[in-house]
Amino acid sequence: MPTPSDTHHQGRVVAGTEDTELAAADVTLGGAWGTSPSVAVAAGSKDHRGRITVTSGSGTPGANPTVTVTFKRAFASAPFVVVSKGDTGAGTWVVTSRSTTAFTATFVGTPAASTAYVLDYICEE
């Protein structure tokens, strides 16, 4: 696939088919997810879009835990990031920081123990 030459895309592949897929190691869970939470990244998730499932741990999770996604390849400028819930449970997601190399989303609310929460995201320069 050719790389666009216009400055809007800053040399990134538009369709993303040549980007490396993200892995669970590219996702960092902040505190408050409970004891031994886990993360799974959906197949096909890349820098510019994807789906992450966080399963809260046992015990008592705290309020407003975070998820940080580190990009495989830095953007030329901090991308606009849009997040949404991919499940029907309580709470919501908001972007709380973004840079050329990562973004952080905060789960607004207190997750229930041992429950899956899905974060869908799109990043665009």
C-alpha positions as CSV (number, residue, x, y, z in Angstrom):
1,M,0.0,0.0,0.0
2,P,1.4,3.4,-0.9
3,T,2.1,6.0,1.8
4,P,0.2,9.2,1.3
5,S,2.4,12.2,0.6
6,D,0.1,15.0,1.9
7,T,1.0,16.6,5.2
8,H,-2.3,15.7,6.9
9,H,-1.2,12.0,7.2
10,Q,2.5,12.9,8.0
11,G,3.7,9.8,6.2
12,R,1.5,7.3,8.1
13,V,-0.4,4.6,6.3
14,V,-4.0,5.6,6.0
15,A,-5.7,2.2,6.1
16,G,-3.2,0.9,8.8
17,T,-2.7,-2.4,7.1
18,E,1.1,-2.1,7.4
19,D,1.1,-1.0,11.1
20,T,2.2,-3.6,13.7
21,E,-0.6,-5.0,15.8
22,L,-0.7,-4.0,19.5
23,A,-0.2,-6.6,22.2
24,A,-1.2,-6.8,25.8
25,A,2.4,-5.7,26.6
26,D,1.6,-2.3,25.0
27,V,-1.2,-1.7,27.5
28,T,-0.5,-0.6,31.1
29,L,-3.2,-0.7,33.8
30,G,-3.1,2.0,36.4
31,G,-3.9,1.3,40.0
32,A,-7.5,0.7,41.3
33,W,-8.4,-2.3,39.0
34,G,-8.3,-4.7,41.9
35,T,-6.0,-7.6,42.7
36,S,-4.5,-9.2,39.6
37,P,-6.5,-7.6,36.8
38,S,-5.9,-8.7,33.2
39,V,-5.9,-7.1,29.8
40,A,-6.6,-8.5,26.3
41,V,-6.1,-6.7,23.0
42,A,-8.5,-7.7,20.2
43,A,-6.9,-9.1,17.0
44,G,-6.4,-6.3,14.4
45,S,-5.9,-3.6,17.0
46,K,-3.3,-1.1,15.9
47,D,-2.0,2.4,16.7
48,H,-4.9,4.1,14.9
49,R,-7.8,2.0,16.2
50,G,-8.6,-1.0,18.4
51,R,-10.4,-2.7,21.2
52,I,-9.0,-3.5,24.6
53,T,-10.8,-5.6,27.3
54,V,-9.8,-5.1,30.9
55,T,-11.0,-7.6,33.4
56,S,-10.9,-6.1,36.8
57,G,-9.3,-8.1,39.6
58,S,-10.7,-9.6,42.7
59,G,-11.0,-7.8,45.9
60,T,-12.3,-4.2,45.9
61,P,-11.4,-2.2,42.8
62,G,-11.1,1.6,43.4
63,A,-12.7,4.5,41.6
64,N,-11.5,5.9,38.3
65,P,-8.8,3.4,37.2
66,T,-6.7,4.1,34.1
67,V,-5.5,2.3,31.0
68,T,-2.5,3.6,29.0
69,V,-1.9,2.5,25.4
70,T,1.6,2.9,24.0
71,F,1.8,3.2,20.3
72,K,4.1,0.9,18.2
73,R,5.2,3.9,16.2
74,A,5.1,7.5,17.3
75,F,2.7,10.0,15.6
76,A,4.2,13.2,14.2
77,S,1.9,15.2,16.6
78,A,-0.3,14.1,19.4
79,P,-3.3,12.4,17.8
80,F,-6.9,13.2,18.5
81,V,-8.2,10.2,20.5
82,V,-11.9,9.1,20.7
83,V,-12.9,6.4,23.1
84,S,-16.1,4.6,23.7
85,K,-17.5,1.7,25.8
86,G,-17.7,-1.6,24.0
87,D,-19.9,-3.2,26.7
88,T,-23.1,-2.5,28.4
89,G,-21.9,-2.3,32.0
90,A,-21.8,0.7,34.3
91,G,-19.2,3.5,34.0
92,T,-17.8,5.3,31.0
93,W,-14.4,6.1,29.4
94,V,-12.7,9.5,28.9
95,V,-9.3,10.4,27.5
96,T,-7.3,12.0,30.2
97,S,-3.9,12.5,28.4
98,R,-2.4,12.0,24.9
99,S,1.0,12.4,23.4
100,T,2.8,11.3,20.2
101,T,3.6,8.0,21.8
102,A,0.6,7.0,24.0
103,F,-2.8,7.9,25.4
104,T,-4.4,7.3,28.7
105,A,-8.1,6.7,29.2
106,T,-9.8,6.8,32.6
107,F,-12.8,4.6,33.5
108,V,-15.1,7.0,35.2
109,G,-16.7,5.0,38.0
110,T,-15.8,2.1,40.2
111,P,-15.5,-1.2,38.4
112,A,-17.0,-4.3,39.9
113,A,-14.6,-7.1,40.9
114,S,-13.8,-9.7,38.2
115,T,-15.8,-8.0,35.5
116,A,-14.8,-7.3,31.9
117,Y,-14.8,-3.7,30.6
118,V,-14.3,-2.9,26.9
119,L,-12.5,0.2,25.6
120,D,-12.8,1.0,21.9
121,Y,-10.5,3.7,20.5
122,I,-9.7,5.7,17.4
123,C,-6.6,7.9,17.0
124,E,-6.2,10.4,14.2
125,E,-3.6,13.1,13.6
